[in-house]
Amino acid sequence: MLHRSASLRPGRAIHLVLAGLAVLALAACSSAGERFSNGLSPSASAAPTTGDVMPIFIATTRKMGPDGSVSADLSPTTNYLMNLISIPKDHQAGMIERPSWGSESRKSHFVFVGQRVLDHDSFRNEIATQLSGRVGASRDVLVYVHGFNTGYDEARFRLAQIATDSGFTGVPVLFTWPSQNKFLAYGADKDNATASRDDLHQVLAELGTLPGIGRIHVLAHSMGTWLTMEALREASLAGQGDLYGHLGEVMLAAPDIDLDVFKQQLGRVGAYARVSIFAAADDKALSISSTLAGDRKRVGALDPSDKEQRAEITKLGVRVYDLSNTDTSDYFRHGTFAEAPAAVRAIGAQLATPPDDARQAQSFQGQ
């Protein structure tokens, strides 16, 4: 879970229960954990210490100011940045260490320490420069697409945490769309995610044209999985289904996608991608989402231990990691993919899997 001296979301479950089923429904795809405020002040004078600062590239459909500040408004164009995120030396896997009170410290917390605003061409050129001279898996790019009710700061810290904990040695890229970061904004978030499909498609396709690039992996969470599958479907329809030969792993964590919709998406995407699902039968958020959708099964809540559902999984032909009953303090069990150390290690192993390895369905039990 997101770590701090005291929970930044005290009594979250109680508040949701009191708010009733409607609020629960709107929070269904929320990433469990800390809600960050936008606008952390960058420590512009702080010199990065070798080994503890991670550069991440950002493509966003959030509206951006001239100084690189972003909002929850939808931009008519894709905007680009490069951020530096400082990671504490005593970081514990599965956690995003942030202060519950007082000032942030680079010794103890994830801290945003600076950024550069990029245009379209410099975004491409900077990533190509990062890739230059690398070999093996270090030439790979990991694109992270967040889910519903996720703030900008949470998204970029989450990517830094996942890249660190998974042992990823390539270039991390965040695609962030304008989530309102509010429980009652599920509809607005879905609209903004829908409006971001073309942008994500173009970002992925253009990454595939960079010189020196290895594989392009995509890790998406919750509502972000729907956005990702739609963008990859668009790429397939445009004749770019394999991202010019560079599409790698497509990992969908707690996908809040209707099973029948997913089958149609997979019909287009599955020919090019090795798709993995991180599912949990005890994901409370997806259970509520399923109920409110007329008891239509969500992909992320498939239960591999159930005979009928296992048959559905087998038909899909995707790799499945079963996170049911994995040890996590996340009440809704919706963010286990990033918060359980064993789950993040599984992501790292997936990223390191040779591209010619055969697809197979498998069960994963975190400890």
Kinemage of the C-alpha trace (Angstrom):
@kinemage 1
@onewidth
@group {chain A} dominant
@subgroup {mainchain}
@vectorlist {calphas} color= white
{ca met a 1} P 0.000 0.000 0.000
{ca leu a 2} L 1.091 3.618 -0.082
{ca his a 3} L 3.163 3.968 3.036
{ca arg a 4} L 3.170 6.808 5.531
{ca ser a 5} L 3.320 7.265 9.279
{ca ala a 6} L -0.473 7.355 9.444
{ca ser a 7} L -3.015 6.534 6.779
{ca leu a 8} L -3.791 9.411 4.453
{ca arg a 9} L -7.223 7.944 3.857
{ca pro a 10} L -8.468 7.242 7.406
{ca gly a 11} L -11.788 5.486 7.658
{ca arg a 12} L -12.128 5.201 3.902
{ca ala a 13} L -14.252 2.063 4.071
{ca ile a 14} L -16.529 3.583 6.707
{ca his a 15} L -17.081 6.707 4.648
{ca leu a 16} L -17.903 4.678 1.582
{ca val a 17} L -20.413 2.514 3.442
{ca leu a 18} L -22.119 5.566 4.889
{ca ala a 19} L -22.214 7.179 1.476
{ca gly a 20} L -24.125 4.178 0.172
{ca leu a 21} L -24.012 1.996 -2.864
{ca ala a 22} L -23.927 4.857 -5.363
{ca val a 23} L -20.660 6.192 -4.000
{ca leu a 24} L -19.255 2.677 -3.853
{ca ala a 25} L -20.110 2.218 -7.488
{ca leu a 26} L -18.369 5.383 -8.519
{ca ala a 27} L -15.322 4.390 -6.507
{ca ala a 28} L -15.333 0.896 -7.943
{ca cys a 29} L -12.362 1.357 -10.223
{ca ser a 30} L -10.396 3.540 -7.836
{ca ser a 31} L -6.825 2.660 -7.089
{ca ala a 32} L -6.598 2.007 -3.375
{ca gly a 33} L -4.190 4.151 -1.431
{ca glu a 34} L -3.163 7.703 -0.996
{ca arg a 35} L -4.828 10.537 -2.872
{ca phe a 36} L -2.222 13.091 -3.757
{ca ser a 37} L -2.808 16.764 -4.379
{ca asn a 38} L -1.546 18.229 -7.627
{ca gly a 39} L 1.192 20.790 -7.451
{ca leu a 40} L 4.001 19.441 -5.287
{ca ser a 41} L 6.708 22.062 -5.432
{ca pro a 42} L 9.733 20.752 -7.325
{ca ser a 43} L 13.011 21.003 -5.441
{ca ala a 44} L 14.639 22.843 -8.294
{ca ser a 45} L 17.872 23.455 -6.396
{ca ala a 46} L 18.284 19.871 -5.253
{ca ala a 47} L 21.005 18.053 -7.157
{ca pro a 48} L 20.031 14.466 -7.941
{ca thr a 49} L 22.111 11.889 -6.110
{ca thr a 50} L 23.494 9.133 -8.286
{ca gly a 51} L 21.348 6.025 -8.069
{ca asp a 52} L 18.318 7.461 -6.300
{ca val a 53} L 16.718 9.629 -8.987
{ca met a 54} L 14.650 8.130 -11.772
{ca pro a 55} L 13.796 10.011 -14.964
{ca ile a 56} L 10.337 9.213 -16.295
{ca phe a 57} L 8.841 10.470 -19.527
{ca ile a 58} L 5.246 11.647 -19.543
{ca ala a 59} L 2.705 11.906 -22.348
{ca thr a 60} L -0.564 13.383 -21.176
{ca thr a 61} L -3.960 14.497 -22.365
{ca arg a 62} L -4.218 16.712 -19.301
{ca lys a 63} L -4.221 20.417 -20.075
{ca met a 64} L -0.760 21.809 -19.345
{ca gly a 65} L 0.406 25.331 -18.506
{ca pro a 66} L 3.573 26.934 -19.910
{ca asp a 67} L 5.421 26.051 -16.699
{ca gly a 68} L 4.569 22.366 -16.993
{ca ser a 69} L 1.767 22.369 -14.427
{ca val a 70} L -1.109 20.100 -15.357
{ca ser a 71} L -4.798 20.057 -14.512
{ca ala a 72} L -7.703 17.640 -14.631
{ca asp a 73} L -9.043 19.341 -17.770
{ca leu a 74} L -8.866 17.623 -21.143
{ca ser a 75} L -6.278 19.003 -23.545
{ca pro a 76} L -7.020 19.171 -27.291
{ca thr a 77} L -3.485 17.870 -27.913
{ca thr a 78} L -1.024 15.500 -26.292
{ca asn a 79} L 1.488 17.221 -23.998
{ca tyr a 80} L 4.937 15.959 -23.050
{ca leu a 81} L 7.311 16.224 -20.097
{ca met a 82} L 10.294 14.556 -18.486
{ca asn a 83} L 10.202 14.304 -14.687
{ca leu a 84} L 12.832 13.410 -12.117
{ca ile a 85} L 11.536 11.360 -9.188
{ca ser a 86} L 13.717 10.833 -6.133
{ca ile a 87} L 13.314 7.422 -4.471
{ca pro a 88} L 14.299 6.979 -0.811
{ca lys a 89} L 17.250 4.687 -0.142
{ca asp a 90} L 15.252 2.735 2.458
{ca his a 91} L 12.267 2.265 0.145
{ca gln a 92} L 10.227 -0.876 0.852
{ca ala a 93} L 8.781 -2.824 -2.055
{ca gly a 94} L 5.092 -2.197 -2.690
{ca met a 95} L 5.057 1.153 -0.925
{ca ile a 96} L 5.106 4.785 -1.977
{ca glu a 97} L 6.591 6.533 0.997
{ca arg a 98} L 5.056 9.979 1.525
{ca pro a 99} L 4.762 12.146 4.640
{ca ser a 100} L 1.507 12.069 6.575
{ca trp a 101} L 2.414 15.454 8.029
{ca gly a 102} L 5.302 17.877 7.899
{ca ser a 103} L 7.744 18.365 5.072
{ca glu a 104} L 8.777 15.779 2.556
{ca ser a 105} L 12.344 14.500 2.655
{ca arg a 106} L 14.329 12.864 -0.114
{ca lys a 107} L 15.852 10.597 2.514
{ca ser a 108} L 12.487 9.128 3.512
{ca his a 109} L 9.977 9.887 0.744
{ca phe a 110} L 9.258 9.763 -2.952
{ca val a 111} L 9.840 13.352 -4.079
{ca phe a 112} L 9.384 15.170 -7.373
{ca val a 113} L 12.671 17.035 -7.835
{ca gly a 114} L 12.338 18.673 -11.236
{ca gln a 115} L 11.088 18.482 -14.803
{ca arg a 116} L 11.515 19.595 -18.374
{ca val a 117} L 8.637 20.527 -20.651
{ca leu a 118} L 9.081 18.850 -24.031
{ca asp a 119} L 7.466 19.213 -27.408
{ca his a 120} L 6.548 16.294 -29.635
{ca asp a 121} L 9.931 16.038 -31.371
{ca ser a 122} L 12.036 16.508 -28.245
{ca phe a 123} L 9.977 13.840 -26.458
{ca arg a 124} L 10.906 11.360 -29.190
{ca asn a 125} L 14.516 12.516 -29.356
{ca glu a 126} L 15.046 12.413 -25.584
{ca ile a 127} L 13.756 8.849 -25.327
{ca ala a 128} L 15.887 7.823 -28.310
{ca thr a 129} L 18.904 9.366 -26.576
{ca gln a 130} L 18.127 7.412 -23.409
{ca leu a 131} L 17.980 4.199 -25.445
{ca ser a 132} L 21.151 4.865 -27.400
{ca gly a 133} L 23.913 2.384 -26.665
{ca arg a 134} L 21.780 0.125 -24.480
{ca val a 135} L 21.555 -3.613 -24.942
{ca gly a 136} L 19.069 -6.343 -24.096
{ca ala a 137} L 16.063 -5.537 -21.934
{ca ser a 138} L 17.495 -2.095 -21.149
{ca arg a 139} L 16.339 -1.076 -24.628
{ca asp a 140} L 12.724 -1.732 -23.636
{ca val a 141} L 10.105 0.878 -22.756
{ca leu a 142} L 7.418 0.388 -20.109
{ca val a 143} L 4.265 2.463 -20.639
{ca tyr a 144} L 2.059 2.752 -17.549
{ca val a 145} L -1.610 3.772 -17.912
{ca his a 146} L -3.373 4.551 -14.620
{ca gly a 147} L -7.021 4.032 -13.732
{ca phe a 148} L -10.042 5.916 -12.415
{ca asn a 149} L -9.817 8.366 -9.490
{ca thr a 150} L -6.070 8.781 -9.838
{ca gly a 151} L -4.263 12.077 -9.414
{ca tyr a 152} L -1.265 13.150 -11.457
{ca asp a 153} L 1.212 12.845 -8.595
{ca glu a 154} L -0.017 9.418 -7.580
{ca ala a 155} L 0.351 8.212 -11.171
{ca arg a 156} L 3.942 9.338 -11.603
{ca phe a 157} L 5.025 8.092 -8.171
{ca arg a 158} L 3.327 4.767 -8.871
{ca leu a 159} L 5.260 4.293 -12.093
{ca ala a 160} L 8.542 5.087 -10.330
{ca gln a 161} L 7.665 2.592 -7.584
{ca ile a 162} L 6.734 -0.184 -10.012
{ca ala a 163} L 9.830 0.345 -12.145
{ca thr a 164} L 12.004 0.231 -9.028
{ca asp a 165} L 10.361 -2.783 -7.388
{ca ser a 166} L 10.141 -4.832 -10.580
{ca gly a 167} L 13.809 -4.281 -11.417
{ca phe a 168} L 12.929 -2.762 -14.790
{ca thr a 169} L 16.073 -1.401 -16.455
{ca gly a 170} L 14.543 0.227 -19.527
{ca val a 171} L 12.854 3.593 -20.002
{ca pro a 172} L 9.617 4.246 -18.037
{ca val a 173} L 6.871 6.264 -19.741
{ca leu a 174} L 3.669 7.446 -18.067
{ca phe a 175} L 0.538 8.017 -20.118
{ca thr a 176} L -1.750 10.055 -17.898
{ca trp a 177} L -5.230 11.118 -18.877
{ca pro a 178} L -7.334 13.717 -16.989
{ca ser a 179} L -8.892 11.721 -14.189
{ca gln a 180} L -10.860 14.055 -11.937
{ca asn a 181} L -9.472 12.271 -8.881
{ca lys a 182} L -12.928 12.290 -7.271
{ca phe a 183} L -15.205 9.474 -6.150
{ca leu a 184} L -18.240 11.020 -7.820
{ca ala a 185} L -16.630 11.575 -11.199
{ca tyr a 186} L -16.716 8.071 -12.678
{ca gly a 187} L -18.698 9.243 -15.713
{ca ala a 188} L -16.395 12.188 -16.365
{ca asp a 189} L -13.364 9.940 -16.035
{ca lys a 190} L -14.771 7.430 -18.520
{ca asp a 191} L -15.469 10.248 -20.985
{ca asn a 192} L -11.938 11.610 -20.624
{ca ala a 193} L -10.457 8.132 -20.997
{ca thr a 194} L -12.519 7.651 -24.156
{ca ala a 195} L -11.315 10.992 -25.519
{ca ser a 196} L -7.702 9.893 -24.895
{ca arg a 197} L -7.783 6.731 -27.019
{ca asp a 198} L -6.356 8.313 -30.169
{ca asp a 199} L -3.585 10.008 -28.179
{ca leu a 200} L -2.462 6.767 -26.517
{ca his a 201} L -2.599 4.972 -29.861
{ca gln a 202} L -0.346 7.609 -31.424
{ca val a 203} L 2.120 7.575 -28.518
{ca leu a 204} L 2.455 3.791 -28.719
{ca ala a 205} L 2.762 3.771 -32.504
{ca glu a 206} L 5.402 6.497 -32.522
{ca leu a 207} L 7.443 4.761 -29.841
{ca gly a 208} L 7.576 1.820 -32.235
{ca thr a 209} L 9.400 3.971 -34.802
{ca leu a 210} L 12.223 5.090 -32.492
{ca pro a 211} L 15.728 3.970 -33.449
{ca gly a 212} L 17.281 1.514 -31.034
{ca ile a 213} L 14.055 0.633 -29.222
{ca gly a 214} L 13.531 -2.909 -28.005
{ca arg a 215} L 10.105 -3.998 -26.830
{ca ile a 216} L 7.246 -1.711 -25.826
{ca his a 217} L 5.521 -3.124 -22.755
{ca val a 218} L 2.232 -1.740 -21.474
{ca leu a 219} L 1.039 -2.008 -17.869
{ca ala a 220} L -2.458 -0.655 -17.241
{ca his a 221} L -4.716 -0.581 -14.194
{ca ser a 222} L -8.503 -0.629 -13.802
{ca met a 223} L -10.161 1.890 -16.179
{ca gly a 224} L -6.770 2.327 -17.809
{ca thr a 225} L -6.977 -1.256 -19.059
{ca trp a 226} L -10.065 -0.400 -21.099
{ca leu a 227} L -8.296 2.651 -22.526
{ca thr a 228} L -5.244 0.532 -23.344
{ca met a 229} L -7.185 -2.205 -25.108
{ca glu a 230} L -9.107 0.389 -27.116
{ca ala a 231} L -5.868 2.115 -28.181
{ca leu a 232} L -4.276 -1.199 -29.176
{ca arg a 233} L -7.449 -2.107 -31.056
{ca glu a 234} L -7.130 1.168 -32.966
{ca ala a 235} L -3.504 0.324 -33.737
{ca ser a 236} L -4.581 -3.040 -35.124
{ca leu a 237} L -7.249 -1.461 -37.324
{ca ala a 238} L -4.635 1.008 -38.588
{ca gly a 239} L -2.257 -1.798 -39.572
{ca gln a 240} L 0.086 -1.088 -36.626
{ca gly a 241} L -1.026 -3.949 -34.386
{ca asp a 242} L 2.476 -5.042 -33.449
{ca leu a 243} L 3.768 -1.452 -33.115
{ca tyr a 244} L 6.124 -2.043 -36.019
{ca gly a 245} L 7.439 -5.249 -34.525
{ca his a 246} L 8.082 -3.863 -31.040
{ca leu a 247} L 4.959 -4.667 -29.013
{ca gly a 248} L 5.957 -6.636 -25.925
{ca glu a 249} L 3.953 -7.579 -22.851
{ca val a 250} L 0.457 -6.173 -22.323
{ca met a 251} L -0.314 -6.490 -18.612
{ca leu a 252} L -3.802 -5.659 -17.404
{ca ala a 253} L -4.117 -5.211 -13.637
{ca ala a 254} L -7.622 -5.494 -12.144
{ca pro a 255} L -9.216 -4.792 -15.532
{ca asp a 256} L -12.665 -3.245 -15.156
{ca ile a 257} L -13.783 -4.447 -18.565
{ca asp a 258} L -16.941 -6.355 -19.366
{ca leu a 259} L -15.995 -9.902 -20.376
{ca asp a 260} L -17.847 -9.781 -23.699
{ca val a 261} L -16.295 -6.409 -24.564
{ca phe a 262} L -12.869 -7.794 -23.703
{ca lys a 263} L -13.392 -10.747 -26.018
{ca gln a 264} L -14.052 -8.361 -28.904
{ca gln a 265} L -11.003 -6.254 -28.055
{ca leu a 266} L -8.848 -9.343 -27.736
{ca gly a 267} L -10.046 -10.513 -31.126
{ca arg a 268} L -8.132 -7.581 -32.607
{ca val a 269} L -5.257 -7.250 -30.139
{ca gly a 270} L -4.538 -10.886 -29.299
{ca ala a 271} L -2.993 -11.640 -32.666
{ca tyr a 272} L -0.134 -9.261 -31.881
{ca ala a 273} L 0.172 -9.084 -28.097
{ca arg a 274} L 0.999 -11.479 -25.312
{ca val a 275} L -1.698 -10.399 -22.884
{ca ser a 276} L -1.561 -11.048 -19.143
{ca ile a 277} L -4.301 -10.437 -16.588
{ca phe a 278} L -3.746 -9.806 -12.893
{ca ala a 279} L -7.101 -10.853 -11.460
{ca ala a 280} L -8.552 -11.374 -7.992
{ca ala a 281} L -11.867 -12.996 -7.174
{ca asp a 282} L -11.881 -11.032 -3.895
{ca asp a 283} L -11.515 -7.607 -5.564
{ca lys a 284} L -14.342 -5.775 -3.783
{ca ala a 285} L -14.295 -2.812 -6.145
{ca leu a 286} L -14.811 -4.971 -9.217
{ca ser a 287} L -17.491 -6.969 -7.427
{ca ile a 288} L -19.481 -3.767 -6.901
{ca ser a 289} L -18.847 -2.693 -10.484
{ca ser a 290} L -20.141 -6.028 -11.716
{ca thr a 291} L -23.300 -5.772 -9.601
{ca leu a 292} L -24.100 -2.300 -10.848
{ca ala a 293} L -23.538 -3.431 -14.433
{ca gly a 294} L -26.334 -5.985 -14.084
{ca asp a 295} L -24.124 -8.774 -12.721
{ca arg a 296} L -21.976 -8.748 -15.836
{ca lys a 297} L -18.611 -10.281 -15.041
{ca arg a 298} L -15.576 -8.001 -14.996
{ca val a 299} L -12.387 -9.483 -16.411
{ca gly a 300} L -10.353 -8.539 -13.358
{ca ala a 301} L -12.650 -10.504 -11.048
{ca leu a 302} L -12.437 -13.840 -12.871
{ca asp a 303} L -11.810 -16.705 -10.459
{ca pro a 304} L -9.386 -19.351 -11.818
{ca ser a 305} L -10.461 -21.714 -9.020
{ca asp a 306} L -14.020 -21.757 -10.385
{ca lys a 307} L -14.465 -24.473 -13.027
{ca glu a 308} L -16.717 -22.443 -15.324
{ca gln a 309} L -14.650 -19.279 -15.053
{ca arg a 310} L -11.431 -21.227 -15.616
{ca ala a 311} L -13.014 -22.494 -18.841
{ca glu a 312} L -13.646 -18.871 -19.857
{ca ile a 313} L -10.026 -18.016 -19.105
{ca thr a 314} L -8.782 -20.951 -21.162
{ca lys a 315} L -10.874 -19.812 -24.125
{ca leu a 316} L -9.320 -16.346 -23.923
{ca gly a 317} L -5.826 -17.765 -24.340
{ca val a 318} L -4.273 -15.177 -22.039
{ca arg a 319} L -1.864 -15.566 -19.143
{ca val a 320} L -3.579 -15.095 -15.803
{ca tyr a 321} L -2.014 -14.300 -12.454
{ca asp a 322} L -4.410 -15.059 -9.630
{ca leu a 323} L -3.975 -12.483 -6.859
{ca ser a 324} L -6.911 -13.768 -4.822
{ca asn a 325} L -6.125 -13.895 -1.100
{ca thr a 326} L -2.768 -12.213 -1.634
{ca asp a 327} L -1.487 -10.547 1.524
{ca thr a 328} L -2.243 -6.819 1.275
{ca ser a 329} L -3.643 -4.153 3.561
{ca asp a 330} L -5.741 -2.740 0.706
{ca tyr a 331} L -9.330 -3.139 1.955
{ca phe a 332} L -10.770 -3.176 -1.561
{ca arg a 333} L -7.951 -5.429 -2.832
{ca his a 334} L -7.914 -3.427 -6.048
{ca gly a 335} L -4.303 -2.237 -6.062
{ca thr a 336} L -2.646 -5.541 -5.153
{ca phe a 337} L -0.683 -5.697 -8.413
{ca ala a 338} L 1.544 -2.837 -7.235
{ca glu a 339} L 1.284 -3.092 -3.450
{ca ala a 340} L 2.114 -6.769 -2.853
{ca pro a 341} L 5.891 -7.221 -3.284
{ca ala a 342} L 5.472 -10.709 -4.749
{ca ala a 343} L 3.042 -9.360 -7.357
{ca val a 344} L 5.443 -6.623 -8.439
{ca arg a 345} L 8.226 -9.194 -8.686
{ca ala a 346} L 5.927 -11.201 -10.972
{ca ile a 347} L 5.582 -8.132 -13.185
{ca gly a 348} L 9.365 -7.887 -13.297
{ca ala a 349} L 9.641 -11.542 -14.278
{ca gln a 350} L 7.029 -11.000 -16.975
{ca leu a 351} L 9.006 -8.083 -18.390
{ca ala a 352} L 12.112 -10.257 -18.492
{ca thr a 353} L 10.344 -13.136 -20.303
{ca pro a 354} L 11.892 -13.785 -23.727
{ca pro a 355} L 9.618 -12.586 -26.528
{ca asp a 356} L 9.414 -16.047 -28.121
{ca asp a 357} L 8.199 -17.746 -24.942
{ca ala a 358} L 4.898 -19.606 -25.482
{ca arg a 359} L 1.731 -18.111 -24.042
{ca gln a 360} L 0.220 -20.001 -21.167
{ca ala a 361} L -2.373 -19.486 -18.463
{ca gln a 362} L -1.018 -19.775 -14.961
{ca ser a 363} L -1.952 -19.050 -11.390
{ca phe a 364} L 0.003 -16.745 -9.125
{ca gln a 365} L -0.358 -16.690 -5.364
{ca gly a 366} L 1.423 -13.827 -3.593
{ca gln a 367} L 2.871 -14.370 -0.183
